[in-house]
Amino acid sequence: MEIQYWINDELHTYIPDVFVSFRTDLPQCKSMKSMICEVKYRSTLKERWSEFKPKFKAAKQYAENNGWIFRILTEHEIRTPYLDNVKFLLNYRDSEFVNANGCAVVLDVLTQLQNTCPEELILCSARDKKMQAESLYSLWHLVAIGMIGCDLTSPLNMRSELWVV
């Protein structure tokens, strides 16, 4: 996407870093507006603000004209517990090492317990240490694929609240 804008009768082109659109098949996402995003370090923004300001103003107007949002994202918005959690869970998305029976047990126990934490869920899912380790892998796999819910905006740990999606 190229955004054109004028400065002193001279045409300039600006290409934002990212365009974000949200799924429309999920109720929680239906009302979310698409976004044009620029990603910069805060220090770079401060140093070069006068250079960036006309570009960002043009991007904001362009976004508004299309019913979107323009956002500037820095390391403060990106390097969050959510990013750490997503990076952690990426290791569990692949089903190559997942035991389908173990997943079924974890889901069944979680359904019975309702809201719980990984520590309690694993202790209730398996008796010996080997089975607990397998259950823990199944648990994180189920979180990674969206079958078990948790608050990804807080650091994941053995006390994180879990629920069936």
Secondary structure, 3 states (H helix, E strand, C coil): CCEEEEECCEEEEECCCEEECCCCCCHHHCCCCCEEEEECCHHHHHHHHHHHHHHHHHHHHHHHHCCCEEEEECHHHHCCHHHHHHHHHHCCCCHHHCCHHHHHHHHHHHHHHCCECHHHHHHHHCCCHHHHHHHHHHHHHHHHCCCEEECCCCCCCCCCCEEEC
